[in-house]
Amino acid sequence: MKQNVPLNAFPSRTNSSSQQLFSGILIRWQVLSHAEKVVCLGIILIPLWWIISWGMMLLFCVIGIAIYELWNHKTIRLSKPSLEVIAILLFAIYTVISRGTNSTEVTLRLLLDPLFDFGSAGLLLWYIQSHKIRIRLQVVAWAFSIVIFLMVLWWAFFHFVLSEPYYTPPRTLYALFTDKAAYNPNQLTSVGGFLVPYYPDDKSFAGLARHTFFFPHPTVSSFAIGFAGLIFLDLKNRYVSLGLASICVLLILIAQTRNAWVALSIVFVVRWLIVSGKERGITFILILFSITIFATFSIPQGTDYVTETYINSVEATSNLRKESTEGRQLIYERTWQRFIEEPLFGHGVNGPSVTPGYEFARIGTESFILGTLFYKSGLLGTGAFLIFYILFLGKLYQTRHDRPICSFMMLLYLSLASTVTEFMGPELFIPLLCTILQVTNTNQLKANRKLKSINMI
């Protein structure tokens, strides 16, 4: 007798025995763990977090977990903090001290922002490690597919129905109660405090306006969409995988974030090499590498083609939003000059603008490594962050056997982009998600089935 098997569009590449997780294209909510329900719902509600305020979401998560623990267990259950947790918390505290001692106008929000971002991320990582929280890849992929679908509808509505008119951005819910300043696109304080679905005056790629897709800035949305695309590539169903990943690439093009294009292209190549090496063996990679090197440097036509393609690609990337490219170069030069003046302790806060009246072009911005770490945190703060990052990567590598490749590729994506990108609070959600993603291997499935059979006897 033929049985009806529910369709599972989101099996991971290393696990094809998760049929019970889906009923058609819908996820079976009742079979999810409590942690999976929270994470799944949190991803689907990304548009709501945008309306509330992304700048406070990490803190709200910490408060929510604390309330849950106290309500159900009368205490917050935490194990001894790991060294990476201690390091990131020390980095957050050092940033607060550095801001307080270097800023000419000390405000409460200026001092609390590092605690809201890096401090809250450290506490969440502590909780994740204490409870060994792991979420199945298929659950996160399904949740992100819902968000990507909403992003496509959102863009289509503004582009085709409304034709992307000019508008006055409303405040986020948090800004309604805390910020009385008017919207100014040239001020840093306006980023995250107002709901800006797109920039009507910022059109480059194919004449399309830059969209933010439920995030405070197009750069942030590019990281989130890129993360979703990398997750989709780890799905077993090739049609669903490539289809969703292609949509993500299109959305990143609409966001028009050049550093995301370049970094993500490198990540795709690295991922292909790793996957091909696993499936076809290291010999295939070595042969391919040898052929590429020979064709590039030994054949004149090949050398000319590669050189010309590289030069044209660099020029095309630089000419897209050319004024921004020239401004970045000046920012990096001034930032490095000021860093050399105070390399040990850092400057704490951003320096003056290299373009008068335009706060986005301030010294110490546009780069997490050069600006946030070297310039503002100095070698002392940078050392604390490096300790965290090295230990964090080491812990992930030790538990790599049941982790999807997208976790490591996303961290590579962020690392490459950190040279020309200044991260905001929402990006810190991504490394936390990377720590909890899990794929179940065949041996684990057999062990679970055997244990289940024993319990039924």
N, C-alpha and C positions, 0 to 999 in steps of 0.2 A: 504494500500500500504506500503510495507516494505521500510524503509529508511536506507541508508548507514550511520552508525555512525562511525566517525573517531576513530581509535584506539589510546588510551592514555596509554602509558606504564609507565607514571610517575605521577599518581595521588597520593596525600599525603594520609596518613592514616586517616586524619580527614576531607578530602574533596574529594568526588568522582564526583563532578559536575564541572569538569574543562575540558570537552571534547573539547571545542573550542580552547584550548591551543595548541593542536597537530594535525598534519595531518599525520597519520601513525606514523612513528618513528621520523619524523622531526617536529621541533617546528615552530609554525606560527609566524614569526618575526614581522608581522604587528600588532599583538594583544599585544605585549609586551610594557610595559611602557618604558620611556627613561632610567630610572635607571636600569631596568631589562636588557635592551639591553647592557648597559655599563658593568654591572657585568657579564652577560653571555659571552660577547665577551672577557672580561678580563680573565675569567677562561679558555676559550678555547685557548687563546694565551699564556698559561703558558710556552710552549716551547720557545716562542719568548722572554719572560721576562728572561728566563735562559740565552739565547744568549746575551741579552743586559747587564744584571747584576741585580740580585735580590737585591743587597745591595742598589740600588738607586730607586727601584720601588715605595716605599712609598712616597718618595720625588717627583717623577715624577707624581704620582697621585695627590698630593697636587698642584703642578704647573699646571697640566691639568685642575683641577677644578677651580683654580683661573683665568686661561685664559678664560674658559667657562663663568664664572660669569661676568667677566669684559667685555667680548665681547657682551654678550646678555643683561646684566642688568646694565652695567656701574659701578657696585659695587659688592662686595662680600657679599651676604646676609647671615648673621649669627645672631642667637639669643644670649641671654646672656649665657655665658659658664656655664655648670653645675659644681658641685664641683668635680666630678670625672675627668672631662677634666682639670680643674685647677690643680688637684693633679698630674696627669700624666705629664703635662707640667712642673710643678715644679720639678718632679723627673728627667726629661730630663735635665733641666737646672742645677740641683744639680750635676748630673753625669758629665756634662761638666766641672763645677768648680772643682770637685774632681779630675778629670783626669788632669786638668791643674796644680793643686797644688801638685800632687803626682808623676807625670811622670818625669823621668830624660831627656827624649827626646820628647818634645812637638811638635807635627806636626798638621797641619791644619785638616787632615783627622781624627786624633785621637780625636780632639775636636768636629768635626762636626758629627761623627757617631751617638752619642746619639740623636742629633737633627734630623738626617735623619731617625732614627728608631722610638724611643719613641715619639719624638717631632712631627714627621709627623703623627704617629698613633693618637696622641692626637688631632691634627687638623682635621684629617679625622673623628674621633668620634664626634667632635664638629659640623662638617658639617652634619653628619648623623642625629644627634639629632636635629639640627636646622630645618631640612627639613622633619624630621620624615620619612626617607627613609625605605621602606619595600619591600622585594623581595619575590615572591612566591617560596616555596620550590621546586616545580616541575621544575622551570626554572634553579635553581642552580644544581639540580640533573641531568638534561639533559646535562648541560654544563660539569659537572664532568664526566659523562659517556663517553663523547667524549675524554676527557683527559686520562681517564683510558684505553680506547681502544688504544690510541696512545702509552701509556706506554707499553702495552702488545706487540704491534708491534715492538716498539723500542727494548725491551728486546729480543724478538724472533730473530730479525735481527742480533744483536750482538752475541747472544748465539749460534744460530743454523747455521747462514749463515757465520759469520766472526769468530766464535769460540773464541771470546773475546781475541783478540791479544793484545800485548803491543803497546803503542802509546805515542806520545808526545802531551799533552793537549794544545789546542789553547787558547788564551786569550778571554775573553768576549769583547764585543764592547766597554764597558766603560773602561776596563783595557788597551785596545789598545792605548787609548789617555792619560791615567793617570799613568799606571804602566809599568815600563821597566824591572822589576825583572824577572828572570827565574823561571820556575815552580820547587818547592821543596815540595814534599809530607809531609815533616816533619815540615813545617813552617805554622803558622796560616795565614800569609798574602796570601798564595796560595789558601785558601778556599774562594770561591766566585769570585776570579779573573780569574779563568781558567775553561774551559768547561771540566769537568771530568764525562763522562757518567757512568764509572764503575772503580773499583779498581782491576786490573788483579792479583795482588799478595795477595789480601785479600779474601781468600776463606775458608768458614767454613761449612755453612749449605748445605749438600748434594753436596759439592764440587763446589757450585755456587759462582761466583764473586759477590761482593756487588755492586749494582747499585744505582745511585742517582736519576734517573727518573726525569730529568729536574729541579733539585734543587741543591743547592751548596753542600749538604751533605746528606748521607742516612738517618740521623736522621730527618732532615727537611722533606724529602720526606715521611717518615713514618707518620709524623703528618698530612700532607696534604692528603695522601691516607687513613689514618684512619678517617679523617673528612669526606671524600667522602663516606667511608663505612658506617659511622653512618647516613649520609644523606640518603643513599640508603635503610637502614633498616626502615626508616620512610615512604617509599612508600607503597601504598596499594597493588599493584600487587606483590604477594608473590614470584612468579617465578623470575620476574625481580629483585626484592629486594634482595633475597637470592643469586641469581646468581652473581649480581654485587658485593655484599658484600664479597662473597667467592673469587672473583678475587682480591679484595683489600687485603684480608688476605694473598693470595699467593704473591702479590707484596711486602707486608711488610716482609714476610719471606725472599724474595730475597734481600731486603735491609739490612737484618740481623742486626736490631737494637733491642738489648735485652730489653732496658727499654720500648720500644714501645710494645713489646710482652706482658710484664708483666702488664703494665698499661692498655693496651687495653683489656686484658683478664678480669681485674677487672671491667672495664667500661661495658663490655658486660654483666657481671653478674648483676651489679647494674641496667642496663637498663632492663634486663629481669624481675627483681624483680618489678621494677616500672610499667612496662607494664602489667605484670601478676596481680599486685595489683589493677590496674585500671579495668582490664577486669574481674577478678574473685573475687575481693574483698580482703580486708585486712585479712579476716579470713583464706584464702588460704595461704597467706604468713606466718602467725603465725603458722599454722599447719605444713607447710613445714619446718619452722625454728625449731620448737620443735622436729620434727622427725629427722632432721639433727643433732641437739645437742645430742639427746638421742643415736642415732646410733654411733656418734663419741666418746662420752665420757663414755657411759654406757656398750657398747659391746666391749670386749677386741679385737676381730678381727677387728672391725671397727676402733678402736683407732690405732692399729698397721698399718692398711692399710693407713690411713690418714697420720700418722707420716712418714711412709716409702715413700709415694708418695711425701710429702712435701720435705723431705731431698733429694730425687733423683732429683726433679725438681730444687731445689736450686743448687745442684752440677752440673747438666747439663747446667743450665744457666751460672754459673760461669766458667765452663770449656770451653764454647764456647767463643773463643777469650780470653783465660785465661790471657794472658799478659796484655790485656786491663783492666781486672778485678782487677788484682794486682796493676796496676798503678793507677787506680781510688781510691783504698783504701788508698794509700799513699798520693794522692792529697788531699783527704778529711781530713786526719789527719793533714797534714801541714797547710791546709787552716784554719781549726778550731783553731789551735795553733796561727797562725798569727792574726786571727780575735780577739781573746781575748786580744792581745796586743794593739789594737786600735779599740775598739768596737763602739765608738760613731760616728766618721766621716768616717771611712773606709779607705782603701788603694788606692782607685781610679783606679788602673790598676792591671793587673795580676802580680803575683810574679815570682820568678825564677822557672825554670823547675826542677822537682824532678828527671827527667831522662835527663842528659846532652845531648844536641844536638837534643832533641825532644820537640818542642815548644807546642805540644798538651797536654803535661803533666805538664803544669805550674800551680803553686799555684793560686787558684781563678777561675779555669776553671771546666768544667764538672758538674756544678750544678748551676741552676739559683738562688735557695734560698740561699745556702751556699756561692756560689761564687759571683754572680752578685749583690745580695742584701746585705747579711751580710758582706762579706769580702771587696768588692769594694765600696759599698754605705754606709756601717755602719748602725747603728740603726736609724740615722736621715733620710737617704735616704730610708731605708726599711720602715720607718713609712709613708713617703709620698706615696710609692707604695701601702702599705696596705690600706691606705685611699682610693686610687683610686679603688683597686680591690674589697673592701667591698661595696663601693657605686655602682660600676659597676654591681656586682652581684645582689645587691638590686634592681637596676633599671630593670634588666632583669626579676627578680622574680615578680615584680609588674605588668609587662606586659606579664606574662607567658601564659595567656589564649589563645593567638593567636600565640604562638611560638611553633615550633616543639621540641620534646624532644632531638633531636640531638644537639641543641644549648647548652643545659645544660650538656649533656654527653661529648661534646667536651671540654668544660671548665674543667670538671672533669678530662678528659684525660690529658690535659695540666698541671693541678695542680698536679696530681700524678707523672707525668714525670719530673716536675720541680725540684724535689729533686736530680735527677741524670742527668740532661740535662741542658746545657747552651743554651738558645734560641738565635736565630739569627733574622735578620729583617723579613724574609718571614713568620715566625710563627705569627707575629703580624697581618698579614692579616686575620688569622683565627678568633680571637675574634671579629674583625670588621664584618666579614661575619655572625657571630653568632648573632650580634645585629640587622641585617636587615632581617634575615630569618623570614618568616611568613607563617602560614597556616590559611585558611579561614574556620571558623566554620559554622555550619548549620544556626545558627541564623543570621549571617552576610549575608549569601547567600540569605536568604529569604528577609531580609531588602533591599538588593541591587535590587532584582527582583521587589519588591513592588515599590521602588523608580523609577525604570526604567519604570514600567507600568504607574505610575502617570505622568511621563514626556511625555509619548507617547500619553496621552489623549489630 
